[in-house]
Amino acid sequence: MPDKASRRSFLQSMGIGAAAIGLAGKALAEEKPIQGFEAAPKDPNASQGWKPVSDRKLRVGIVGYGVCKFGAAFGFQDHPNVEIVAVSDLFPDRCAELAQVCRCAKTYPSLEELVKDDRIEAVFAATDAPSHAKHVAMILKHGKHAASAVPAVYGSLEDADMLFEAVKTSGLKYMMFETSYFHDSNHAMRELYRAGAFGKLVYSEGEYFHYMPDPIPSYQDWRVGLPPQWYPTHSNAFYVGVTGQSFTEVSCLGMPSITSWLQPQNNRYKNPFGTEIANLRTSEGGMARMAVSWDTPGFGGEMGRIRGQKGTYYEKFEGLAEVPAVKKPPLPPHVDAGGHGGSHGYLMDEFVTAVLTDRKPLVDIAQALNMTVAGIVSHQSAMKGGETLKIPQYKL
């Protein structure tokens, strides 16, 4: 939920008076969480069968505690195999709150200072999207494993190539915390796909509908006018996150928005679109439709469905073979599944486990970029009236 200080600053920047701010503050206490951020119901049996993979604690640093409060939202502070060594945020009040929530005494005024701490083995970057590539590269350069919020890069194919090389040459772990991966449906699709229940996928759909009549307050207003397909991973995960494959080419169309802050003259990106729908060819030879929209009220969130040569998944599996029910792995004690469809705790545990066991994390750099870059090229296509464009490929 947006914090009061951020919302107050945003309203003031928009020229709204003190009386209106007071009314907004009252509404703030009553408003729902940001669409899609709602926490999943707690499962009292979520930790049943969990066993630690190591007897040691991974020493973690966390940076970023903005409007979404992602620095603490994924539950590193509650994992029995994690010690939070230090935290950081550019704003002192946010940094202090992050330290309190993470039960950590050591703070740094910036990531640049935090990464110098030799006690830290891994850093989670919950910073602004435009800084993810730069911040992850900095973390890796200082010899630490890295995880970041989405997307891996922000609108830049050059940053994608830079980050891919940085991860490959470092020999360290990187994972993007794509929340769709641990939605119940996406997790079930992935496990069934790995078991051969679908064969090759003929058609996939992914949707990220996040209605924003006003932009969410953000560091340096990076969300204002954000092209929808620059934030594509929540939808693209319903192919890449299921198969581990990629998109090879795209034709994307956008629809101009009636919302003032999404008009091209009102945003730094000169972006005219509040909705962009990408039609993509997959590396299996199939097709996919991936939608991102800020501009359509009603139900929202991260969702998808698939059709394969042997079976389909739309709320449940239907196909040629009988398959067992799929259940998510157990969570460590005291770790909540959390928000975004009950994905937060699972993503954090996956990263921690990958580092402790020295294996590739689920959302590795190749999958992170194959999801992200497809959206960057999709927006390029939309700006060219739907011209079909080739998508760069990343493979480890």
C-alpha positions as CSV (number, residue, x, y, z in Angstrom):
1,M,0.0,0.0,0.0
2,P,1.4,3.5,-0.8
3,D,2.8,5.2,2.3
4,K,1.2,8.4,3.4
5,A,4.4,10.5,2.8
6,S,4.7,9.3,-0.8
7,R,1.1,9.9,-1.6
8,R,1.1,13.3,0.1
9,S,4.2,14.3,-2.0
10,F,2.6,13.0,-5.2
11,L,-0.6,14.9,-4.6
12,Q,1.3,18.1,-3.8
13,S,3.3,17.7,-7.0
14,M,0.1,17.5,-8.9
15,G,-1.0,20.8,-7.4
16,I,-3.7,19.5,-5.1
17,G,-4.4,21.7,-2.1
18,A,-4.2,20.9,1.6
19,A,-7.9,20.2,2.1
20,A,-7.9,17.7,-0.7
21,I,-4.7,16.1,0.8
22,G,-6.6,15.7,4.0
23,L,-9.4,14.0,2.2
24,A,-6.9,11.8,0.4
25,G,-5.3,10.9,3.7
26,K,-8.6,9.8,5.1
27,A,-9.3,7.7,1.9
28,L,-5.8,6.3,2.1
29,A,-6.6,4.6,5.4
30,E,-9.6,2.9,3.8
31,E,-8.3,2.0,0.3
32,K,-7.4,-1.5,-0.7
33,P,-3.8,-2.6,-1.4
34,I,-2.4,-1.9,-4.8
35,Q,-4.2,-4.1,-7.4
36,G,-2.6,-7.5,-7.4
37,F,-0.6,-7.0,-4.2
38,E,-3.2,-8.7,-2.0
39,A,-1.7,-11.3,0.3
40,A,-2.7,-14.9,-0.2
41,P,-4.7,-16.6,2.6
42,K,-2.3,-18.2,5.1
43,D,-2.1,-22.0,4.9
44,P,-1.4,-23.5,8.3
45,N,0.2,-26.6,6.6
46,A,2.4,-24.6,4.3
47,S,5.6,-25.7,6.0
48,Q,4.6,-29.4,6.4
49,G,7.5,-31.5,5.1
50,W,10.0,-28.7,4.8
51,K,13.6,-29.7,5.4
52,P,16.6,-27.3,5.4
53,V,19.2,-27.7,2.7
54,S,22.0,-26.3,4.8
55,D,22.8,-25.6,8.4
56,R,24.3,-22.2,7.7
57,K,22.7,-18.8,7.2
58,L,23.1,-16.8,4.0
59,R,24.2,-13.3,4.8
60,V,21.9,-10.9,2.9
61,G,21.7,-7.2,2.2
62,I,18.5,-5.5,1.1
63,V,18.1,-2.2,-0.7
64,G,14.9,-0.4,-1.5
65,Y,11.8,0.3,0.5
66,G,9.6,2.5,-1.6
67,V,5.9,2.7,-2.1
68,C,5.6,-1.1,-2.6
69,K,7.8,-1.8,0.4
70,F,9.3,-4.8,-1.6
71,G,12.5,-4.8,0.5
72,A,10.7,-6.6,3.3
73,A,7.7,-8.0,1.3
74,F,9.4,-11.2,0.2
75,G,10.3,-12.4,3.8
76,F,14.1,-12.7,3.8
77,Q,14.0,-11.7,7.4
78,D,11.9,-14.7,8.3
79,H,13.9,-17.4,6.6
80,P,15.7,-19.7,9.0
81,N,18.7,-19.9,6.7
82,V,19.1,-16.1,6.3
83,E,20.8,-13.4,8.3
84,I,20.0,-9.8,7.2
85,V,23.3,-8.1,7.6
86,A,22.4,-4.6,6.4
87,V,19.7,-2.6,4.6
88,S,19.6,0.6,2.6
89,D,17.3,3.2,1.1
90,L,18.1,6.6,-0.2
91,F,15.4,8.1,2.1
92,P,16.5,8.0,5.8
93,D,13.0,7.4,7.1
94,R,12.4,4.5,4.8
95,C,15.8,3.1,5.6
96,A,15.0,3.2,9.3
97,E,11.7,1.5,8.7
98,L,13.2,-1.2,6.5
99,A,15.8,-1.9,9.2
100,Q,13.1,-2.2,11.9
101,V,10.9,-4.5,9.8
102,C,13.9,-6.7,8.9
103,R,15.1,-6.7,12.5
104,C,18.5,-5.5,11.3
105,A,20.7,-3.0,13.2
106,K,23.1,-2.0,10.3
107,T,22.0,0.6,7.7
108,Y,23.7,2.2,4.8
109,P,22.7,5.4,3.0
110,S,23.0,3.9,-0.5
111,L,23.6,0.7,-2.4
112,E,27.0,2.0,-3.3
113,E,28.0,1.8,0.4
114,L,26.2,-1.4,1.2
115,V,27.9,-3.4,-1.5
116,K,31.3,-2.6,0.1
117,D,30.4,-4.6,3.2
118,D,32.4,-7.8,3.0
119,R,30.1,-9.7,5.4
120,I,27.3,-9.6,2.8
121,E,27.1,-12.6,0.4
122,A,23.9,-11.7,-1.6
123,V,21.8,-8.6,-2.2
124,F,18.2,-8.2,-3.1
125,A,17.6,-5.0,-5.1
126,A,14.0,-3.8,-4.6
127,T,14.8,-0.5,-6.2
128,D,13.2,1.5,-9.0
129,A,12.8,-0.4,-12.2
130,P,15.0,1.9,-14.3
131,S,17.9,1.2,-12.0
132,H,17.7,-2.6,-11.8
133,A,20.3,-3.4,-14.5
134,K,22.8,-0.9,-13.1
135,H,22.3,-2.0,-9.6
136,V,22.5,-5.8,-10.3
137,A,25.7,-5.2,-12.3
138,M,27.1,-3.3,-9.3
139,I,26.2,-6.0,-6.9
140,L,27.8,-8.7,-9.1
141,K,31.0,-6.6,-9.6
142,H,31.4,-6.6,-5.8
143,G,31.4,-10.4,-5.7
144,K,27.8,-10.9,-4.4
145,H,24.9,-12.9,-5.6
146,A,22.0,-10.8,-6.8
147,A,18.2,-10.8,-7.0
148,S,16.0,-8.1,-8.2
149,A,12.4,-7.1,-8.6
150,V,11.0,-7.0,-12.1
151,P,11.8,-6.2,-14.8
152,A,15.4,-7.2,-15.2
153,V,16.1,-4.2,-17.5
154,Y,14.0,-1.2,-18.3
155,G,13.4,-0.4,-22.0
156,S,17.0,-0.9,-23.1
157,L,18.3,-3.7,-25.3
158,E,21.9,-2.5,-24.6
159,D,21.3,-2.9,-20.8
160,A,20.0,-6.4,-21.5
161,D,23.2,-7.4,-23.3
162,M,25.3,-5.8,-20.6
163,L,23.5,-7.6,-17.8
164,F,23.7,-11.0,-19.5
165,E,27.4,-10.7,-19.8
166,A,27.8,-9.4,-16.3
167,V,26.0,-12.4,-14.9
168,K,27.7,-15.0,-17.1
169,T,31.3,-13.7,-16.4
170,S,30.7,-13.3,-12.7
171,G,30.0,-16.9,-12.0
172,L,27.5,-15.7,-9.4
173,K,23.8,-16.3,-9.1
174,Y,21.1,-13.9,-10.3
175,M,17.4,-14.3,-10.1
176,M,14.5,-12.1,-11.1
177,F,11.6,-12.2,-8.7
178,E,8.8,-12.7,-11.2
179,T,5.7,-13.3,-9.2
180,S,3.7,-15.1,-11.8
181,Y,6.0,-18.1,-11.5
182,F,4.4,-19.1,-8.2
183,H,0.8,-18.4,-8.9
184,D,-1.0,-21.7,-8.4
185,S,-1.8,-22.0,-12.1
186,N,1.6,-21.1,-13.4
187,H,3.3,-23.5,-11.0
188,A,1.0,-26.3,-12.0
189,M,1.4,-25.6,-15.7
190,R,5.2,-25.7,-15.3
191,E,5.3,-29.0,-13.4
192,L,2.9,-30.6,-15.9
193,Y,4.8,-29.3,-18.9
194,R,8.0,-30.7,-17.4
195,A,6.2,-34.1,-17.1
196,G,5.3,-34.0,-20.7
197,A,1.5,-33.5,-20.1
198,F,1.2,-30.8,-22.8
199,G,3.7,-31.7,-25.5
200,K,4.7,-28.6,-27.4
201,L,2.6,-25.6,-26.6
202,V,0.5,-24.5,-29.6
203,Y,-1.0,-21.4,-28.0
204,S,-0.4,-19.4,-24.8
205,E,-2.1,-16.4,-23.3
206,G,-0.8,-14.1,-20.5
207,E,-2.4,-11.0,-19.1
208,Y,-1.3,-8.4,-16.7
209,F,-4.3,-6.0,-16.1
210,H,-3.4,-3.3,-13.6
211,Y,-5.9,-0.4,-13.7
212,M,-4.3,2.9,-12.7
213,P,-6.5,5.9,-13.1
214,D,-3.7,7.8,-11.4
215,P,0.0,6.7,-11.5
216,I,1.4,4.9,-8.4
217,P,3.9,7.3,-6.8
218,S,7.4,6.3,-7.7
219,Y,11.0,7.3,-7.4
220,Q,11.6,10.2,-9.9
221,D,8.1,9.4,-11.3
222,W,9.4,6.5,-13.4
223,R,5.9,5.0,-13.5
224,V,4.3,8.1,-15.1
225,G,3.5,7.1,-18.7
226,L,5.4,3.8,-18.5
227,P,4.8,1.8,-21.8
228,P,2.8,-1.2,-20.8
229,Q,5.1,-3.7,-22.6
230,W,8.2,-2.3,-20.7
231,Y,6.6,-4.1,-17.7
232,P,5.8,-7.4,-19.5
233,T,7.1,-10.2,-17.3
234,H,3.9,-10.8,-15.3
235,S,2.1,-11.8,-18.5
236,N,5.1,-13.3,-20.5
237,A,5.7,-15.7,-17.6
238,F,2.7,-17.6,-18.7
239,Y,4.8,-18.9,-21.6
240,V,8.5,-18.5,-20.6
241,G,7.8,-19.4,-17.0
242,V,6.0,-22.6,-18.0
243,T,8.3,-23.8,-20.7
244,G,11.7,-22.2,-20.1
245,Q,11.5,-21.3,-23.8
246,S,11.5,-17.9,-25.5
247,F,9.7,-15.6,-28.0
248,T,11.3,-15.2,-31.4
249,E,9.3,-12.4,-33.1
250,V,6.4,-10.1,-32.4
251,S,3.7,-7.9,-33.9
252,C,2.2,-5.7,-31.2
253,L,-0.6,-3.2,-31.3
254,G,-1.4,-0.5,-28.8
255,M,-4.5,1.5,-28.1
256,P,-4.3,5.2,-27.2
257,S,-5.4,6.0,-23.7
258,I,-8.1,8.4,-22.6
259,T,-6.3,8.9,-19.3
260,S,-4.5,12.2,-19.1
261,W,-1.2,11.0,-17.5
262,L,-0.9,8.4,-20.3
263,Q,-1.0,11.0,-23.1
264,P,2.3,11.2,-24.9
265,Q,2.7,15.0,-24.1
266,N,2.4,14.2,-20.4
267,N,5.1,11.6,-20.0
268,R,8.8,11.4,-20.5
269,Y,8.5,8.3,-22.7
270,K,6.3,10.0,-25.3
271,N,4.2,6.8,-24.9
272,P,0.7,7.1,-26.2
273,F,-0.6,3.7,-25.1
274,G,-2.4,2.5,-22.0
275,T,-2.8,-1.0,-23.4
276,E,-0.5,-3.0,-25.6
277,I,-1.3,-6.5,-27.0
278,A,1.6,-8.5,-28.3
279,N,1.2,-11.4,-30.7
280,L,4.3,-13.5,-30.6
281,R,5.9,-16.6,-32.2
282,T,7.5,-19.0,-29.7
283,S,10.7,-20.9,-30.0
284,E,8.6,-24.1,-30.1
285,G,6.9,-22.9,-33.2
286,G,3.7,-22.0,-31.4
287,M,1.9,-18.7,-30.9
288,A,1.2,-16.5,-27.9
289,R,-0.8,-13.4,-27.0
290,M,0.5,-11.4,-24.2
291,A,-1.5,-8.4,-22.9
292,V,-0.5,-5.5,-20.6
293,S,-3.0,-2.8,-19.7
294,W,-3.1,0.1,-17.3
295,D,-6.2,1.5,-18.7
296,T,-9.1,-1.0,-18.3
297,P,-11.1,-0.9,-15.0
298,G,-12.5,-4.1,-13.5
299,F,-10.9,-7.4,-12.6
300,G,-7.1,-7.4,-12.7
301,G,-4.0,-9.2,-11.8
302,E,-1.6,-11.8,-13.4
303,M,-3.3,-14.6,-15.2
304,G,-2.9,-17.0,-18.2
305,R,-3.8,-20.2,-19.9
306,I,-2.2,-22.6,-22.4
307,R,-3.1,-25.1,-25.1
308,G,-0.7,-27.9,-26.0
309,Q,-0.6,-30.8,-28.4
310,K,-1.6,-33.2,-25.7
311,G,-3.6,-31.0,-23.2
312,T,-4.7,-27.6,-22.0
313,Y,-4.8,-25.7,-18.8
314,Y,-7.6,-23.2,-18.1
315,E,-8.2,-23.3,-14.3
316,K,-7.4,-27.0,-14.4
317,F,-5.7,-29.5,-16.7
318,E,-7.6,-31.3,-19.4
319,G,-5.8,-33.7,-21.7
320,L,-5.0,-37.1,-23.0
321,A,-3.3,-38.3,-19.9
322,E,-4.3,-38.7,-16.3
323,V,-2.0,-36.5,-14.2
324,P,-1.7,-36.2,-10.4
325,A,-2.6,-33.0,-8.6
326,V,0.3,-30.6,-8.3
327,K,1.2,-28.9,-5.0
328,K,3.6,-26.2,-4.3
329,P,6.8,-27.1,-2.3
330,P,6.7,-26.5,1.4
331,L,7.8,-23.1,2.7
332,P,10.2,-22.7,5.6
333,P,8.6,-22.2,9.0
334,H,7.4,-18.6,9.6
335,V,7.7,-17.7,6.0
336,D,4.4,-16.5,4.5
337,A,3.5,-17.1,0.9
338,G,2.7,-13.3,0.7
339,G,1.3,-11.2,-2.0
340,H,1.0,-11.4,-5.8
341,G,-0.9,-14.7,-5.8
342,G,1.0,-16.1,-2.8
343,S,4.3,-15.9,-4.6
344,H,6.6,-13.8,-2.5
345,G,7.9,-16.4,0.0
346,Y,8.4,-19.0,-2.6
347,L,10.5,-16.7,-4.8
348,M,12.7,-15.7,-1.9
349,D,13.2,-19.3,-0.7
350,E,14.0,-20.4,-4.3
351,F,16.8,-17.8,-4.5
352,V,18.2,-18.6,-1.0
353,T,18.1,-22.4,-1.8
354,A,19.8,-21.9,-5.2
355,V,22.7,-20.0,-3.5
356,L,23.1,-22.4,-0.6
357,T,23.0,-25.5,-2.9
358,D,25.0,-23.9,-5.7
359,R,22.5,-24.5,-8.4
360,K,20.8,-22.4,-11.1
361,P,17.8,-20.4,-9.7
362,L,14.4,-20.9,-11.3
363,V,14.2,-17.5,-12.9
364,D,17.8,-17.2,-14.1
365,I,19.2,-14.4,-16.3
366,A,18.2,-16.1,-19.6
367,Q,14.6,-16.5,-18.6
368,A,14.5,-13.0,-17.0
369,L,15.8,-11.4,-20.2
370,N,13.7,-13.5,-22.5
371,M,10.6,-12.3,-20.7
372,T,11.7,-8.7,-20.4
373,V,13.3,-8.1,-23.8
374,A,10.2,-9.5,-25.6
375,G,8.3,-6.6,-24.1
376,I,10.8,-4.0,-25.1
377,V,10.6,-5.2,-28.8
378,S,6.8,-5.4,-28.5
379,H,6.6,-1.7,-27.7
380,Q,8.9,-0.9,-30.6
381,S,6.5,-2.9,-32.8
382,A,3.5,-1.0,-31.4
383,M,5.1,2.3,-32.1
384,K,5.6,1.1,-35.7
385,G,2.0,0.2,-36.2
386,G,2.4,-3.5,-35.5
387,E,5.4,-4.2,-37.7
388,T,6.8,-7.7,-37.1
389,L,10.2,-7.5,-35.4
390,K,12.7,-10.2,-34.4
391,I,13.4,-10.6,-30.7
392,P,17.0,-11.1,-29.4
393,Q,17.6,-14.5,-27.7
394,Y,19.3,-15.3,-24.5
395,K,20.5,-18.8,-23.6
396,L,22.9,-20.2,-20.9
